Amino acid sequence: MIVPFFRSRDRSFTLLQGNTLELLSKFEFKFDMIFADPPYFLSNGGISVQSGEIVCVDKGEWDKGGDSAYIDSFNKAWLSLCKDKLKENGTIWISGTYHNIFSVADQLTKLGFKILNVITWAKTNPPPNISCRYFTFSSEFIIWARKSAKVPHFYNYQLMKQINGGKQMTDVWTLPAIVRWEKSCGKHPTQKPLSLLSRIIMASTREGEWILDPFTGSSTTGIAACLLNRRFLGIDSEKEYLELSKKRKLEIEDLSTYKLYRGKIKDIASSESAMSVNVACENQAGYDLPF
């Protein structure tokens, strides 16, 4: 029997502790959208600059990978499980750098997903390149794919156009990396900004729908989901980060903090007048996690 690490009072935010590959195979449930920030396999003793100081980029044992065969096998395993957990019209977003994103794209294609876009996230505040031997790393990639090549997916085109000043939104997104106020409860080493996850969720889900993050970390996906009236399940093996996720969720249960954070996220603030464009989800009474 699966016992949640944490569940909010309204059951809209649930956390599980354990190995994603093991937990996803233990229950039957279909999600409308998945966001995954899998290991980039970057923890190899490299260095970077943070707050003006040279720091090691090693994240932990979970980010240490093997050879290309190991990385391909790992990506195939978790993507297969995620495909099984998606609704037929569901979509998945996966973030990465050149270290892992080509393997992810290859496995998506082999598993029958249809790749819709490859978003380039251009960071407005990247760390400097201290070696001065190549171009500064200032972007990450996010693949957007749907489960089935033949079943149409949901894309909130009108809302994306609205928040982009009335113009079609392109696949290059200029957004900052994590900012200070997002670290009020602590910080995960690969924490994504709420501005990024909010846009992803607004683009591909309706209010009330279910979102899965199989490598949830500090649960930025879940916090963005709550700020946008979606429902969320996050999985992580590290208790430290699940505790951080819990604190972040409890923080926004304060109405003033909830409103403050929504106001700080540009896409949410600029979409307030356009929310009627967002198609309402079907009645999902009784549509709940099986644990």
C-alpha positions as CSV (number, residue, x, y, z in Angstrom):
1,M,0.0,0.0,0.0
2,I,1.3,3.4,-0.9
3,V,1.4,6.0,1.9
4,P,1.9,9.6,0.9
5,F,4.8,11.5,2.5
6,F,2.5,14.5,2.5
7,R,-0.9,15.5,1.2
8,S,-2.6,18.9,1.5
9,R,-5.9,19.2,3.2
10,D,-7.7,19.7,-0.1
11,R,-5.9,16.7,-1.7
12,S,-4.6,18.8,-4.6
13,F,-1.0,18.4,-3.7
14,T,0.5,15.0,-2.9
15,L,4.1,13.9,-2.3
16,L,5.5,10.4,-2.4
17,Q,9.0,9.3,-1.2
18,G,10.8,6.6,-3.0
19,N,12.2,5.5,-6.3
20,T,10.2,6.8,-9.2
21,L,10.7,3.6,-11.3
22,E,9.3,1.5,-8.4
23,L,6.4,3.8,-7.3
24,L,5.0,4.5,-10.8
25,S,4.6,0.8,-11.4
26,K,2.5,0.3,-8.2
27,F,-0.6,2.3,-9.0
28,E,-3.0,3.0,-11.9
29,F,-3.8,6.6,-12.6
30,K,-3.8,8.8,-15.7
31,F,-2.4,12.3,-15.7
32,D,-3.2,15.1,-18.0
33,M,0.4,16.4,-18.1
34,I,3.9,15.4,-16.9
35,F,6.8,17.7,-16.3
36,A,10.1,15.9,-15.7
37,D,13.5,17.4,-14.7
38,P,15.5,14.1,-14.8
39,P,19.2,13.9,-13.9
40,Y,21.4,15.7,-16.3
41,F,24.4,13.5,-15.3
42,L,26.5,16.6,-14.7
43,S,28.0,15.7,-11.3
44,N,31.5,15.0,-12.5
45,G,33.6,17.3,-10.4
46,G,33.1,20.4,-12.5
47,I,33.0,24.0,-11.1
48,S,30.9,27.1,-11.7
49,V,30.3,30.5,-10.1
50,Q,27.5,31.2,-7.6
51,S,27.0,34.5,-5.9
52,G,30.5,35.5,-6.9
53,E,32.1,32.4,-5.5
54,I,33.6,29.4,-7.3
55,V,31.5,26.3,-6.3
56,C,31.5,22.6,-7.3
57,V,28.6,21.7,-9.6
58,D,28.1,18.2,-8.1
59,K,24.5,17.8,-7.1
60,G,24.6,14.3,-5.5
61,E,24.8,10.6,-6.2
62,W,21.5,10.8,-8.1
63,D,23.1,13.0,-10.8
64,K,26.1,10.8,-11.4
65,G,25.7,8.8,-14.5
66,G,27.5,6.1,-16.4
67,D,28.2,5.7,-20.1
68,S,25.8,6.5,-23.0
69,A,24.2,3.0,-22.8
70,Y,23.4,3.5,-19.1
71,I,21.9,6.9,-19.8
72,D,19.8,5.6,-22.7
73,S,18.5,2.7,-20.5
74,F,17.6,5.0,-17.6
75,N,15.7,7.4,-19.9
76,K,13.9,4.5,-21.6
77,A,12.8,3.1,-18.3
78,W,11.3,6.2,-16.7
79,L,9.8,7.5,-20.0
80,S,8.1,4.1,-20.6
81,L,6.4,4.3,-17.1
82,C,5.4,8.0,-17.7
83,K,3.8,7.1,-21.0
84,D,1.7,4.5,-19.3
85,K,0.6,7.1,-16.7
86,L,-0.5,9.7,-19.4
87,K,-4.0,10.1,-20.7
88,E,-4.3,9.3,-24.4
89,N,-4.3,13.1,-25.2
90,G,-1.7,13.9,-22.5
91,T,1.6,15.6,-23.0
92,I,5.0,15.5,-21.3
93,W,7.7,18.2,-20.9
94,I,11.3,17.2,-20.2
95,S,14.1,19.7,-19.4
96,G,17.8,19.1,-20.0
97,T,21.1,20.3,-21.5
98,Y,23.2,18.7,-24.2
99,H,24.3,16.1,-21.6
100,N,21.0,14.3,-21.6
101,I,18.5,15.9,-23.9
102,F,19.6,14.0,-27.1
103,S,19.2,10.7,-25.3
104,V,15.7,11.8,-24.1
105,A,14.6,12.8,-27.6
106,D,15.8,9.5,-29.0
107,Q,14.0,7.5,-26.4
108,L,10.8,9.5,-26.9
109,T,10.8,8.7,-30.6
110,K,11.5,5.0,-30.1
111,L,8.6,4.8,-27.6
112,G,6.1,6.4,-30.0
113,F,5.7,9.8,-28.6
114,K,5.3,12.7,-31.0
115,I,7.7,15.6,-30.3
116,L,5.8,18.9,-30.6
117,N,8.4,21.5,-29.8
118,V,11.9,21.8,-28.4
119,I,11.8,25.0,-26.3
120,T,15.0,27.0,-25.8
121,W,15.0,28.6,-22.4
122,A,17.3,31.6,-22.7
123,K,18.3,32.6,-19.1
124,T,18.6,36.4,-18.4
125,N,21.0,35.8,-15.5
126,P,23.3,32.8,-16.3
127,P,26.4,32.2,-14.3
128,P,29.7,33.3,-16.0
129,N,32.0,31.0,-17.8
130,I,35.1,31.0,-15.7
131,S,37.3,29.0,-18.1
132,C,37.0,31.5,-20.9
133,R,37.5,28.7,-23.4
134,Y,34.0,28.5,-24.9
135,F,30.7,30.3,-25.1
136,T,28.9,30.9,-21.8
137,F,26.2,28.4,-21.0
138,S,23.0,30.5,-20.9
139,S,20.2,28.2,-22.0
140,E,18.5,24.9,-21.4
141,F,16.2,22.9,-23.6
142,I,12.7,21.6,-22.8
143,I,11.1,19.0,-25.1
144,W,7.3,19.0,-25.3
145,A,5.8,15.8,-26.7
146,R,2.4,14.1,-26.7
147,K,1.7,10.5,-25.9
148,S,0.1,9.6,-29.2
149,A,0.9,10.7,-32.7
150,K,-2.8,10.4,-33.7
151,V,-4.6,11.8,-30.7
152,P,-4.8,15.6,-30.5
153,H,-3.3,17.4,-27.5
154,F,-4.5,20.5,-25.7
155,Y,-2.6,23.7,-26.4
156,N,-3.9,27.0,-24.9
157,Y,-2.9,29.0,-28.0
158,Q,-5.0,32.0,-27.3
159,L,-3.7,32.5,-23.8
160,M,-0.1,32.1,-24.9
161,K,-0.7,34.7,-27.6
162,Q,-2.4,37.0,-25.0
163,I,0.5,36.9,-22.6
164,N,2.9,37.5,-25.5
165,G,1.5,40.8,-26.3
166,G,-0.9,39.6,-29.0
167,K,1.8,37.8,-31.0
168,Q,2.2,34.1,-31.5
169,M,4.6,32.7,-28.9
170,T,7.8,31.2,-30.3
171,D,9.9,28.3,-29.0
172,V,12.5,30.6,-27.5
173,W,11.6,31.8,-24.0
174,T,13.6,34.5,-22.4
175,L,13.1,34.0,-18.6
176,P,15.3,34.4,-15.5
177,A,16.7,31.5,-13.6
178,I,15.5,31.2,-10.0
179,V,15.2,34.5,-8.1
180,R,15.7,35.2,-4.4
181,W,12.1,35.2,-3.3
182,E,11.6,31.6,-4.6
183,K,14.2,30.4,-2.1
184,S,12.3,31.6,1.0
185,C,12.0,28.0,2.3
186,G,15.4,26.8,1.1
187,K,16.8,25.8,-2.3
188,H,17.2,22.7,-4.4
189,P,20.5,22.5,-6.5
190,T,18.5,22.2,-9.7
191,Q,15.5,24.2,-8.8
192,K,13.5,25.6,-11.7
193,P,11.9,29.0,-11.6
194,L,8.1,29.4,-11.1
195,S,8.0,31.6,-14.2
196,L,9.0,28.7,-16.4
197,L,6.7,26.1,-14.9
198,S,3.8,28.5,-14.8
199,R,4.1,29.0,-18.6
200,I,4.3,25.3,-19.2
201,I,1.3,24.5,-17.1
202,M,-0.8,27.4,-18.5
203,A,0.1,26.3,-22.1
204,S,-0.9,22.7,-21.8
205,T,-3.5,22.1,-19.1
206,R,-6.9,23.3,-18.0
207,E,-7.8,24.2,-14.4
208,G,-8.5,21.2,-12.2
209,E,-6.3,18.8,-14.2
210,W,-3.7,16.5,-12.8
211,I,0.0,17.0,-13.2
212,L,2.8,14.5,-12.4
213,D,6.5,15.3,-11.6
214,P,8.5,12.1,-11.3
215,F,11.7,13.9,-10.1
216,T,10.0,16.6,-8.1
217,G,12.9,18.0,-6.1
218,S,11.6,21.1,-4.3
219,S,8.3,20.8,-6.3
220,T,8.3,24.0,-8.3
221,T,5.9,22.1,-10.6
222,G,3.5,21.5,-7.7
223,I,3.7,25.1,-6.4
224,A,3.0,26.5,-9.9
225,A,0.2,24.0,-10.2
226,C,-1.4,25.2,-7.0
227,L,-1.0,28.8,-8.0
228,L,-2.9,28.0,-11.2
229,N,-5.6,25.8,-9.7
230,R,-4.3,22.4,-10.9
231,R,-3.7,19.2,-9.0
232,F,-0.3,17.6,-8.5
233,L,1.6,14.5,-7.6
234,G,5.4,14.7,-7.0
235,I,7.8,11.8,-6.4
236,D,11.3,12.1,-5.0
237,S,13.7,9.8,-3.1
238,E,15.3,12.5,-0.9
239,K,13.5,13.3,2.3
240,E,15.3,16.6,2.6
241,Y,13.8,17.9,-0.7
242,L,10.3,16.5,0.1
243,E,10.4,18.5,3.4
244,L,11.3,21.5,1.4
245,S,8.4,20.8,-1.0
246,K,6.0,20.5,2.0
247,K,7.2,23.9,3.4
248,R,6.7,25.6,0.1
249,K,3.2,24.3,-0.2
250,L,2.3,25.3,3.4
251,E,3.8,28.7,2.7
252,I,1.3,29.5,-0.1
253,E,-1.7,28.3,1.9
254,D,-1.4,31.7,3.5
255,L,-3.7,33.8,1.2
256,S,-1.6,36.9,1.2
257,T,1.5,34.9,0.2
258,Y,-0.5,33.1,-2.5
259,K,-1.6,36.4,-4.0
260,L,1.8,37.9,-3.7
261,Y,3.5,35.0,-5.6
262,R,0.8,35.1,-8.3
263,G,1.5,38.8,-8.7
264,K,5.2,38.2,-9.0
265,I,4.9,35.8,-11.9
266,K,4.5,37.9,-15.1
267,D,2.6,35.4,-17.1
268,I,0.0,34.9,-14.4
269,A,-0.4,38.6,-13.7
270,S,-0.8,39.5,-17.4
271,S,-3.2,36.6,-18.0
272,E,-5.8,37.7,-15.3
273,S,-8.0,39.4,-17.9
274,A,-7.6,36.5,-20.3
275,M,-8.5,33.6,-18.0
276,S,-11.9,33.3,-19.8
277,V,-9.9,32.1,-22.8
278,N,-8.8,29.0,-20.9
279,V,-11.2,26.2,-21.6
280,A,-12.8,24.8,-18.4
281,C,-12.0,21.2,-17.6
282,E,-14.7,18.5,-17.6
283,N,-16.4,17.6,-14.4
284,Q,-13.9,15.5,-12.6
285,A,-15.8,14.6,-9.4
286,G,-14.3,11.4,-8.0
287,Y,-11.2,11.7,-10.2
288,D,-8.6,11.3,-7.5
289,L,-5.4,9.5,-6.7
290,P,-6.0,5.8,-5.7
291,F,-4.1,6.2,-2.4
